[in-house]
């Protein structure tokens, strides 16, 4: 292949082989060729009425635990010959995984986007609640608004996250000053644990806190119009692989 391309693909000057810049570039195409070959085999198999191949699904940790198991089980029942894998990661890693071809479809919170590599649509939404340490002064209240929380410290997600935008908008709309921030965190699971440890309050999707938790209390937020959209995003392909097409159809029906 090196002779055919007219350039070295491996650096053999050291004890271990290392890809040259040309080899790195070719590696991207090699991955696409392998994916295309598998898609071709899968497409031919569908002529016999069988959907087979593999499907790599990604999702936020909270969605993987609370929203995706039933969907994946439903898909598995309908398409048992498809090899399924599920990866938990943050939104940025999921987007990168689809762009690089490591993932076929992902679920995360955010606003629908369309790029050359990725398409997406909203399939659900999750209501937002304020969570606080179990001994919080407002525990037991039927509902709270931003004015009740102005003296509390808050843990927030990083700027650019859909929750952070909702948090900033909620307090900016009703109060001249936002609450004191303890810090910014990339993980909702980490925020939930820190709230349970007594570091402050947080605005999170309701599913982050399962029923029966003892170290945190859910303070129902009066502004029920604010919710976090759940996106289903997938890799754009010249020809959409049958396992992915089937999954999108099952997911749309599941979340309808």
Secondary structure, 3 states (H helix, E strand, C coil): CHHHHCCCCEECCCCCCEECHHHHHHHHHHHHHHHHHHHHHHHHHHHHCCCCEEEEEEECHHHHHHCHHHHHHHHHHHCCCEEEEEEECCHHHHHHHHHHCCCCEEEEECCCCCCCCEEEEEEEEEEEEEEEECCCCCCCCCCECHHHHCCCEEEEECCCCHHHHHHHHHHHHHCCCCCEEEEEECCHHHHHHHHHCCCCEEEEEHHHCCCCCCCEEEECECCCCCEEEEEEEEECCCCCCHHHHHHHHHHHHHHC
